[in-house]
Amino acid sequence: MRHTEASPGPVGSVLAILFELEGGEFMALNGGSEFKFTPAISMFVNCDTQAEIDHYWDKLLDGGEAMACGWLTDRYGVTWQIAPTPLRSMLQDPDPAKANRTMAALMGMIKLDMAALQKAYDGA
C-alpha cells in the first residue's frame, strides 16, 4: 500500500507492506520517523537443531548486535529471539528445579546452546 493525498505520508511512498516469514503473515506499517523499533516486540524463531540456531543467529546478526539469552537486534533494528523449540516447555516444567536450572543456564548465554540447556535441564 502506498500513501495517498488523504494519508499523512508523502504521496506514493510506502504506507504498509505484507510479508511472510516461516509461513506466518505479517504487516509492516510506515508510521513515520517518530516510531522506532524497540525490544518491546521481537520476532521469535523456533529452531529444532543447533545448526538452525547457528544459521539464523549468524544471518540476522550480520550488521546487528548480540544481546543476552538468545536475543539479537538485526541491522534494521528489529529484535529477534533465536531459541530451541523445547526451551519453552523446559522453562515451564512443573518441576521447579528443572525450570530453575534451565533459566540459570539461559541467563548466562548470549547465543543459545541447546546441549548446555538440555544438560542444565537434566541436572547433569
GUDRENLO-662394 format. One record per residue (C-alpha): residue in one letter; residue number from 0; x, y, z. Coordinates in steps of 0.5 Angstrom, whole numbers, plus 500, padded with zeros to 3 digits. Layout:
BEGIN
<atom><resn>A</resn><resi>NUM</resi><px>X</px><py>Y</py><pz>Z</pz></atom>
...
END
This chain:
BEGIN
<atom><resn>M</resn><resi>0</resi><px>500</px><py>500</py><pz>500</pz></atom>
<atom><resn>R</resn><resi>1</resi><px>502</px><py>507</py><pz>498</pz></atom>
<atom><resn>H</resn><resi>2</resi><px>501</px><py>514</py><pz>502</pz></atom>
<atom><resn>T</resn><resi>3</resi><px>495</px><py>518</py><pz>498</pz></atom>
<atom><resn>E</resn><resi>4</resi><px>493</px><py>525</py><pz>499</pz></atom>
<atom><resn>A</resn><resi>5</resi><px>489</px><py>523</py><pz>505</pz></atom>
<atom><resn>S</resn><resi>6</resi><px>494</px><py>520</py><pz>509</pz></atom>
<atom><resn>P</resn><resi>7</resi><px>500</px><py>523</py><pz>513</pz></atom>
<atom><resn>G</resn><resi>8</resi><px>506</px><py>521</py><pz>509</pz></atom>
<atom><resn>P</resn><resi>9</resi><px>509</px><py>523</py><pz>502</pz></atom>
<atom><resn>V</resn><resi>10</resi><px>504</px><py>521</py><pz>496</pz></atom>
<atom><resn>G</resn><resi>11</resi><px>507</px><py>515</py><pz>493</pz></atom>
<atom><resn>S</resn><resi>12</resi><px>511</px><py>513</py><pz>499</pz></atom>
<atom><resn>V</resn><resi>13</resi><px>510</px><py>506</py><pz>502</pz></atom>
<atom><resn>L</resn><resi>14</resi><px>505</px><py>506</py><pz>508</pz></atom>
<atom><resn>A</resn><resi>15</resi><px>505</px><py>499</py><pz>509</pz></atom>
<atom><resn>I</resn><resi>16</resi><px>507</px><py>492</py><pz>507</pz></atom>
<atom><resn>L</resn><resi>17</resi><px>505</px><py>485</py><pz>508</pz></atom>
<atom><resn>F</resn><resi>18</resi><px>511</px><py>480</py><pz>508</pz></atom>
<atom><resn>E</resn><resi>19</resi><px>511</px><py>472</py><pz>510</pz></atom>
<atom><resn>L</resn><resi>20</resi><px>516</px><py>469</py><pz>515</pz></atom>
<atom><resn>E</resn><resi>21</resi><px>516</px><py>462</py><pz>516</pz></atom>
<atom><resn>G</resn><resi>22</resi><px>509</px><py>461</py><pz>514</pz></atom>
<atom><resn>G</resn><resi>23</resi><px>507</px><py>467</py><pz>518</pz></atom>
<atom><resn>E</resn><resi>24</resi><px>504</px><py>473</py><pz>515</pz></atom>
<atom><resn>F</resn><resi>25</resi><px>506</px><py>480</py><pz>518</pz></atom>
<atom><resn>M</resn><resi>26</resi><px>504</px><py>487</py><pz>516</pz></atom>
<atom><resn>A</resn><resi>27</resi><px>509</px><py>493</py><pz>517</pz></atom>
<atom><resn>L</resn><resi>28</resi><px>507</px><py>500</py><pz>517</pz></atom>
<atom><resn>N</resn><resi>29</resi><px>511</px><py>506</py><pz>516</pz></atom>
<atom><resn>G</resn><resi>30</resi><px>508</px><py>510</py><pz>521</pz></atom>
<atom><resn>G</resn><resi>31</resi><px>513</px><py>516</py><pz>520</pz></atom>
<atom><resn>S</resn><resi>32</resi><px>520</px><py>517</py><pz>523</pz></atom>
<atom><resn>E</resn><resi>33</resi><px>518</px><py>518</py><pz>530</pz></atom>
<atom><resn>F</resn><resi>34</resi><px>516</px><py>511</py><pz>531</pz></atom>
<atom><resn>K</resn><resi>35</resi><px>523</px><py>507</py><pz>533</pz></atom>
<atom><resn>F</resn><resi>36</resi><px>524</px><py>499</py><pz>533</pz></atom>
<atom><resn>T</resn><resi>37</resi><px>525</px><py>497</py><pz>541</pz></atom>
<atom><resn>P</resn><resi>38</resi><px>526</px><py>490</py><pz>544</pz></atom>
<atom><resn>A</resn><resi>39</resi><px>519</px><py>491</py><pz>547</pz></atom>
<atom><resn>I</resn><resi>40</resi><px>517</px><py>487</py><pz>541</pz></atom>
<atom><resn>S</resn><resi>41</resi><px>521</px><py>481</py><pz>538</pz></atom>
<atom><resn>M</resn><resi>42</resi><px>521</px><py>476</py><pz>532</pz></atom>
<atom><resn>F</resn><resi>43</resi><px>521</px><py>469</py><pz>535</pz></atom>
<atom><resn>V</resn><resi>44</resi><px>525</px><py>464</py><pz>531</pz></atom>
<atom><resn>N</resn><resi>45</resi><px>524</px><py>457</py><pz>534</pz></atom>
<atom><resn>C</resn><resi>46</resi><px>530</px><py>452</py><pz>532</pz></atom>
<atom><resn>D</resn><resi>47</resi><px>530</px><py>445</py><pz>532</pz></atom>
<atom><resn>T</resn><resi>48</resi><px>537</px><py>444</py><pz>532</pz></atom>
<atom><resn>Q</resn><resi>49</resi><px>544</px><py>448</py><pz>534</pz></atom>
<atom><resn>A</resn><resi>50</resi><px>545</px><py>448</py><pz>527</pz></atom>
<atom><resn>E</resn><resi>51</resi><px>539</px><py>452</py><pz>526</pz></atom>
<atom><resn>I</resn><resi>52</resi><px>540</px><py>457</py><pz>532</pz></atom>
<atom><resn>D</resn><resi>53</resi><px>547</px><py>458</py><pz>529</pz></atom>
<atom><resn>H</resn><resi>54</resi><px>545</px><py>459</py><pz>522</pz></atom>
<atom><resn>Y</resn><resi>55</resi><px>539</px><py>464</py><pz>524</pz></atom>
<atom><resn>W</resn><resi>56</resi><px>544</px><py>468</py><pz>529</pz></atom>
<atom><resn>D</resn><resi>57</resi><px>549</px><py>469</py><pz>524</pz></atom>
<atom><resn>K</resn><resi>58</resi><px>545</px><py>471</py><pz>518</pz></atom>
<atom><resn>L</resn><resi>59</resi><px>541</px><py>476</py><pz>523</pz></atom>
<atom><resn>L</resn><resi>60</resi><px>547</px><py>478</py><pz>527</pz></atom>
<atom><resn>D</resn><resi>61</resi><px>551</px><py>481</py><pz>521</pz></atom>
<atom><resn>G</resn><resi>62</resi><px>551</px><py>488</py><pz>522</pz></atom>
<atom><resn>G</resn><resi>63</resi><px>547</px><py>488</py><pz>528</pz></atom>
<atom><resn>E</resn><resi>64</resi><px>548</px><py>487</py><pz>535</pz></atom>
<atom><resn>A</resn><resi>65</resi><px>548</px><py>481</py><pz>540</pz></atom>
<atom><resn>M</resn><resi>66</resi><px>544</px><py>482</py><pz>546</pz></atom>
<atom><resn>A</resn><resi>67</resi><px>543</px><py>476</py><pz>552</pz></atom>
<atom><resn>C</resn><resi>68</resi><px>539</px><py>470</py><pz>552</pz></atom>
<atom><resn>G</resn><resi>69</resi><px>539</px><py>469</py><pz>545</pz></atom>
<atom><resn>W</resn><resi>70</resi><px>536</px><py>476</py><pz>543</pz></atom>
<atom><resn>L</resn><resi>71</resi><px>539</px><py>480</py><pz>538</pz></atom>
<atom><resn>T</resn><resi>72</resi><px>538</px><py>486</py><pz>534</pz></atom>
<atom><resn>D</resn><resi>73</resi><px>539</px><py>486</py><pz>526</pz></atom>
<atom><resn>R</resn><resi>74</resi><px>542</px><py>491</py><pz>522</pz></atom>
<atom><resn>Y</resn><resi>75</resi><px>535</px><py>494</py><pz>521</pz></atom>
<atom><resn>G</resn><resi>76</resi><px>534</px><py>495</py><pz>529</pz></atom>
<atom><resn>V</resn><resi>77</resi><px>529</px><py>489</py><pz>529</pz></atom>
<atom><resn>T</resn><resi>78</resi><px>530</px><py>485</py><pz>535</pz></atom>
<atom><resn>W</resn><resi>79</resi><px>530</px><py>477</py><pz>535</pz></atom>
<atom><resn>Q</resn><resi>80</resi><px>530</px><py>471</py><pz>539</pz></atom>
<atom><resn>I</resn><resi>81</resi><px>533</px><py>465</py><pz>537</pz></atom>
<atom><resn>A</resn><resi>82</resi><px>531</px><py>459</py><pz>541</pz></atom>
<atom><resn>P</resn><resi>83</resi><px>531</px><py>452</py><pz>541</pz></atom>
<atom><resn>T</resn><resi>84</resi><px>524</px><py>449</py><pz>540</pz></atom>
<atom><resn>P</resn><resi>85</resi><px>524</px><py>445</py><pz>547</pz></atom>
<atom><resn>L</resn><resi>86</resi><px>526</px><py>451</py><pz>551</pz></atom>
<atom><resn>R</resn><resi>87</resi><px>519</px><py>454</py><pz>553</pz></atom>
<atom><resn>S</resn><resi>88</resi><px>517</px><py>447</py><pz>556</pz></atom>
<atom><resn>M</resn><resi>89</resi><px>523</px><py>447</py><pz>560</pz></atom>
<atom><resn>L</resn><resi>90</resi><px>522</px><py>453</py><pz>563</pz></atom>
<atom><resn>Q</resn><resi>91</resi><px>515</px><py>452</py><pz>564</pz></atom>
<atom><resn>D</resn><resi>92</resi><px>517</px><py>445</py><pz>567</pz></atom>
<atom><resn>P</resn><resi>93</resi><px>512</px><py>443</py><pz>573</pz></atom>
<atom><resn>D</resn><resi>94</resi><px>519</px><py>441</py><pz>577</pz></atom>
<atom><resn>P</resn><resi>95</resi><px>522</px><py>448</py><pz>579</pz></atom>
<atom><resn>A</resn><resi>96</resi><px>529</px><py>445</py><pz>580</pz></atom>
<atom><resn>K</resn><resi>97</resi><px>529</px><py>443</py><pz>572</pz></atom>
<atom><resn>A</resn><resi>98</resi><px>526</px><py>450</py><pz>570</pz></atom>
<atom><resn>N</resn><resi>99</resi><px>531</px><py>454</py><pz>575</pz></atom>
<atom><resn>R</resn><resi>100</resi><px>537</px><py>450</py><pz>573</pz></atom>
<atom><resn>T</resn><resi>101</resi><px>535</px><py>452</py><pz>565</pz></atom>
<atom><resn>M</resn><resi>102</resi><px>533</px><py>459</py><pz>567</pz></atom>
<atom><resn>A</resn><resi>103</resi><px>540</px><py>460</py><pz>570</pz></atom>
<atom><resn>A</resn><resi>104</resi><px>544</px><py>457</py><pz>564</pz></atom>
<atom><resn>L</resn><resi>105</resi><px>540</px><py>461</py><pz>560</pz></atom>
<atom><resn>M</resn><resi>106</resi><px>541</px><py>467</py><pz>563</pz></atom>
<atom><resn>G</resn><resi>107</resi><px>549</px><py>466</py><pz>562</pz></atom>
<atom><resn>M</resn><resi>108</resi><px>548</px><py>466</py><pz>555</pz></atom>
<atom><resn>I</resn><resi>109</resi><px>549</px><py>470</py><pz>549</pz></atom>
<atom><resn>K</resn><resi>110</resi><px>547</px><py>465</py><pz>543</pz></atom>
<atom><resn>L</resn><resi>111</resi><px>544</px><py>459</py><pz>546</pz></atom>
<atom><resn>D</resn><resi>112</resi><px>547</px><py>453</py><pz>546</pz></atom>
<atom><resn>M</resn><resi>113</resi><px>542</px><py>447</py><pz>546</pz></atom>
<atom><resn>A</resn><resi>114</resi><px>546</px><py>442</py><pz>549</pz></atom>
<atom><resn>A</resn><resi>115</resi><px>548</px><py>446</py><pz>555</pz></atom>
<atom><resn>L</resn><resi>116</resi><px>541</px><py>448</py><pz>556</pz></atom>
<atom><resn>Q</resn><resi>117</resi><px>539</px><py>441</py><pz>556</pz></atom>
<atom><resn>K</resn><resi>118</resi><px>545</px><py>439</py><pz>561</pz></atom>
<atom><resn>A</resn><resi>119</resi><px>542</px><py>444</py><pz>566</pz></atom>
<atom><resn>Y</resn><resi>120</resi><px>535</px><py>442</py><pz>565</pz></atom>
<atom><resn>D</resn><resi>121</resi><px>537</px><py>434</py><pz>566</pz></atom>
<atom><resn>G</resn><resi>122</resi><px>541</px><py>437</py><pz>572</pz></atom>
<atom><resn>A</resn><resi>123</resi><px>548</px><py>433</py><pz>569</pz></atom>
END
